[in-house]
C-alpha cells in the first residue's frame, strides 16, 4: 500500500520524535525525585495508595506507576488523583506472594512504541 508522501513524512517524524522523547524521558527518570508509598488504605472495593509526589513532580491522573522493592518490580498503580505534592492511586497489579509496603519506590511506567 502506497502512502501519500506527506503522510509518510509525518509518520517518520512522529516515530523519530517519539523515540527521541523516550530516550530523554528515560534519562530524566534518574534525575527525578524519588516517589515513595507513604500510606496504604484498605477500601471497600480497592486499596488506595498515597504517593509522595504529585503535579510538581510530573505525576498526573491516569498515569501508570511501577512499584519496586530492592530493585525488583512488585506491582503497578493507576494514579486517580494528583495534587501539588501528593497523589492517590489504585493497585492494578501485584506480584504473587507480595504486598505493597510503606517506603516502596514508585516510578512512572515508560511506554514503548
Backbone torsions as a table, in degrees:
resi	resn	phi	psi	omega
1	UNK	NA	129.8	-178.8
2	UNK	-92.4	133.5	176.6
3	UNK	-97.7	146.3	173.6
4	UNK	-59.2	133.6	-174.0
5	UNK	-51.2	-40.2	-177.8
6	UNK	-70.9	-30.3	175.8
7	UNK	-69.5	-40.7	178.8
8	UNK	-61.3	-41.9	179.9
9	UNK	-66.5	-35.7	177.3
10	UNK	-65.4	-42.5	178.7
11	UNK	-62.4	-43.3	179.5
12	UNK	-63.7	-44.1	179.6
13	UNK	-62.1	-40.6	179.4
14	UNK	-63.3	-43.9	178.8
15	UNK	-63.5	-44.5	-179.1
16	UNK	-64.7	-46.2	179.5
17	UNK	-63.4	-42.8	-179.6
18	UNK	-60.6	-42.5	178.8
19	UNK	-66.2	-41.1	177.7
20	UNK	-63.1	-42.1	-179.6
21	UNK	-65.2	-37.6	178.6
22	UNK	-63.8	-41.6	177.7
23	UNK	-62.6	-45.4	178.9
24	UNK	-63.7	-41.0	-179.4
25	UNK	-60.9	-43.7	-179.5
26	UNK	-64.4	-39.6	179.0
27	UNK	-66.8	-36.8	-179.5
28	UNK	-70.4	-24.5	-179.4
29	UNK	-60.6	-36.9	-179.3
30	UNK	-65.7	-31.9	-177.8
31	UNK	-87.7	-11.9	-176.2
32	UNK	-70.1	145.4	175.9
33	UNK	-58.4	148.9	178.5
34	UNK	-73.3	133.1	175.3
35	UNK	-100.1	128.4	-178.7
36	UNK	-122.3	150.4	172.3
37	UNK	-75.5	122.2	-177.5
38	UNK	-99.3	-27.8	-179.6
39	UNK	-160.5	153.7	175.5
40	UNK	-131.1	124.2	-178.4
41	UNK	-117.6	122.8	178.0
42	UNK	-73.2	125.3	178.5
43	UNK	-106.9	173.4	-179.7
44	UNK	-67.1	-41.8	-178.7
45	UNK	-103.3	-28.9	-177.6
46	UNK	-157.6	160.4	176.2
47	UNK	-85.4	138.9	179.3
48	UNK	-107.9	135.1	-177.4
49	UNK	-115.3	131.9	175.0
50	UNK	-93.9	130.4	-177.6
51	UNK	-111.6	143.6	-176.4
52	UNK	-81.5	22.2	177.4
53	UNK	-144.9	153.9	-178.4
54	UNK	-143.5	-143.4	-175.6
55	UNK	-57.2	-38.7	-179.8
56	UNK	-66.4	-22.4	177.7
57	UNK	-98.4	6.3	177.5
58	UNK	87.4	13.4	180.0
59	UNK	-92.2	122.0	-177.0
60	UNK	-125.4	158.9	178.4
61	UNK	-57.8	135.8	179.3
62	UNK	94.9	-11.1	179.5
63	UNK	-71.9	148.6	172.4
64	UNK	-98.8	135.5	177.4
65	UNK	-119.8	138.0	172.6
66	UNK	-93.1	142.7	-179.4
67	UNK	-111.7	131.4	-177.5
68	UNK	-123.9	147.8	171.1
69	UNK	-139.9	127.6	-179.8
70	UNK	52.7	38.7	177.3
71	UNK	79.4	-1.4	179.6
72	UNK	-105.9	137.1	175.3
73	UNK	-75.4	127.4	-178.6
74	UNK	-118.7	-8.6	179.7
75	UNK	-178.4	-179.0	177.8
76	UNK	-136.8	149.6	179.6
77	UNK	-126.7	152.3	173.5
78	UNK	-116.4	118.6	-178.6
79	UNK	-71.4	124.6	-179.3
80	UNK	-107.4	-21.0	178.3
81	UNK	-152.7	138.8	179.4
82	UNK	-135.8	125.9	176.5
83	UNK	-108.7	-169.9	-176.6
84	UNK	-54.8	-54.3	-175.8
85	UNK	-126.9	17.3	178.0
86	UNK	-152.8	159.0	-179.2
87	UNK	-141.2	160.5	172.8
88	UNK	-121.3	143.0	-177.2
89	UNK	-144.5	158.0	174.7
90	UNK	-103.7	145.7	176.0
91	UNK	-78.3	121.4	179.9
92	UNK	-105.7	-21.4	-179.4
93	UNK	-154.8	142.5	175.8
94	UNK	-145.8	139.8	-179.2
95	UNK	-67.1	149.6	177.7
96	UNK	-58.2	144.1	178.9
97	UNK	60.9	24.6	178.0
98	UNK	-124.0	159.7	170.7
99	UNK	-146.0	149.3	179.6
100	UNK	-76.9	148.2	-179.8
101	UNK	-133.7	155.1	173.5
102	UNK	-59.4	133.3	-178.8
103	UNK	100.5	-13.5	174.9
104	UNK	-63.3	148.4	-176.0
105	UNK	-94.2	137.5	177.8
106	UNK	-117.8	140.9	176.1
107	UNK	-136.1	147.2	176.2
108	UNK	-59.0	136.7	180.0
109	UNK	-76.8	128.5	-178.8
110	UNK	-82.0	127.0	177.3
111	UNK	-89.4	137.3	177.8
112	UNK	-110.0	154.0	-179.9
113	UNK	-81.1	NA	NA
